[in-house]
Amino acid sequence: MKRLAIIGSGDLGLLIAHHASQSGEFIVVGFYNDFLEKGTSVKSYSILGGIEDVQTDFEMDKFDFLMIGVGYQHFGFRKKSFERFKSKIPFANIIHSSAYIDPSCRLGEGIFILPGCVLDHGVELADNVLLNTACSIAHDSKVGAHSFLSPRVAMAGFIEIGECCNIGINSTIIDNIKIVDHVQTGGGTVVVKNLNQAGLYVGVPARFVR
């Protein structure tokens, strides 16, 4: 069994721990959290220390793989933490057994794919991407590093989503759309034109809010 450690012990960290354990591939050894005391526990999982302890613990053979359990409200820290340990510590990919991933897809490291997702031919996910339940990504589309797709996001073909984007629940994106870094869409947003400015978009069709 692969030993997994997770940076962040909030809701996302606990969700990763649950699905990693259920997969039968991983034993979760605990969390790293700068705001909780080492040796305490969260939902029966140990706090192993803070982020400064991660590299040392890996070198001491305390775990085999790492995941970032920090959510979209802290994109800066999420990205920084991943990049700090990339190429130094292996990142796990945790993919639910009910997801369909076409063999032609290209996946980065540290990816978390929840139940019911579908990735068609030629889809690319960059590092540290999260796909929530029942996302559907059509052929030849790309999702940039550290981005989040909420439940039931539907993406047509030849779409490019930038880094650190948060695509809201039930958002729909038509084909051949490009979305720049740091874009958020509200629930049910329909994207029919390129989103060329970072910020929040809502509505049908999508309109820039702030």
N, C-alpha and C positions, 0 to 999 in steps of 0.2 A: 504494500500500500504506500502511496505517495504521501508524504507529510506536508501539509499546507499551512502556511501562516498568512494572516490577513492584516493589512494596514487599515485601521478603522473598525470600530466595534459597534457602530450604530445600526440602523435598520438595514442598510445595504450590506454591511459586513456580516450581520447575522443571516441575511438571505443567502449570501454566497456560502457561508458555512453550512447552512441547511442543505443546499443543492449539491455542494461538494461531498458532503457526507452521504447523501442519498444515492449519489452516483456509483458508490462502491469502489471508486478509484482513489479516494483521498481520505486521510485522517487529518482532521483540523486540530493543530497543536495549540492554537490560540491567536490572540490579537495583539497588535501594536497600537498603542494609543497614548499620545503625549499628555492627555488630560485625566488619565486614571492611574492609580498606583499599581506598580508592578506587584504581581502576586495576588491581586484581587481577581474577581471573576465576573463575567457577564454571561448569563444563561448557561452556566456550567462550563464555559470556555475561559481559559486563563488569560490574564493580561500579562504578556511576556515582557513588556517594557515600552519604551518610547521609540520613535523613529530612529534615534541615534543608536539603538541597540540592534537594528535589523541586520546590518552587514556583519557585525561581530558574531551574532547568533548563527547566521548562515555558515560562516567560516568555522564555527564550533560544531557544525553538523546537527543543529537543533531542528532544522526543517529542510525540505527539498525544493519547494516551490512557493511562490509568493503571489498574492492578488491584492489589488487596490480596492478596498471597500469604502471609498469616499465618494459621495454622490455629486450630482450636478450643481448643488448649491455651493460647492467649493471646487470649481473647475481648476482654478489656479493651483491649489494644493494637490489635487488629483493628478494633474499633468506633471507637476514638479516631482512628486513622489515616484511616479512611474519612471520618468527620465533619469532620476537619481540612481535607480537600481537596474535599469536596462543594461544588458550585456554583462552585468556582474552577478545577478541572481536569476535563475529561470523563473518565468512567469507561467502560471497554469492557464489553460483554456478550459472553462467549465461549460459544457454544452449539454443541455437536457436531452435525454434519449428520444423524446417525442419530436424534436426539431428535425427538419429536413435540410441538409446541407449538400448541395450538388457537388460531386467530386471535383468539378472545375473551379470551385470557389477558392479564393486565396484569403487566408486568415492570418492576422498578426498574432501578437502575444497578449496575454492578460485579458482575453475576451470572455464575456459572460453572456450566454444565450439561454433564455428561459423557455418554458414549455410552449410548443405549438408554432414556433417560428419557421419560416420557409425562406431559403436563399436559393435562387435559381441560378442558371448557368452564368459563370463568369463574374459573380458578385465578389467584391473585395471589401473586407473589413480591416482597417488599420488597427494598430495596437490599442488596447485598453478600451475597447468599445463594449457597450452594454445594449443588448436587444431584449426588451421586456416581452411579456407574453404575447404570442400570436402576431408578431410583426411579419410582414410579407414584403420581400425585396425581389423585384423582377431582375431579369438578366442584365448583366454588364453595368450594374450600378455600384457606387463606391461610397463608403462611410468613413469619414476622417477620424483620426486618433482621438481617443478620450470622449467621444460623443455618446449620447444616450438616445435611444429610440424608445418611446413609451409604448404601452400596450396598444396593439392593433394599428400601428402605423402601417400605411400602405404606400409603397414606392414602386413606380413604374420603371421602365428600362432606361438605361443611359443617364442616370442621375448621379450627381456628385455632391456629397454633403461634406462640409469642411470640418475642421477640428473644433472640439469643445462645443458642439451644438446639442441642444436639447429639443427633440422633436416631440411635441405633445401628443397625448392620447387621441387616437382616431384621426390623426392628421393624414391627409392624402396629398401625394406629390405626383403630378403628371410627368410624362417622359421628357427626357432631354433638359432637365432643370439643373442649374448650378446654384448651390447655397454656400455663402462664404462662412468663414470661421465665426464662432460665437453668436450664432443665431438661435433663438428660442421661438417655437410656435405654440400657440395656445391649443387647447383641446378642440378637435374638429376642424382645424384650419385646412383649407384647400389651397395648395400652392400651384399656380398656373403660369408664373413667370419667375425668372431668376431672382433670387434674393441677394442683392449686391452690397447690402449694408448690414453690419452687425446690429443686433437688437431683437426686440420682441415683435412678432407678427401674429395677428389673429384674424379670424373671419373667413368668409367665402365670397370672393377670393381673398387671399391673404393680403392684409394691409399693415403697414408699419405703424407701431404704436409708440415705441420709445427705444 
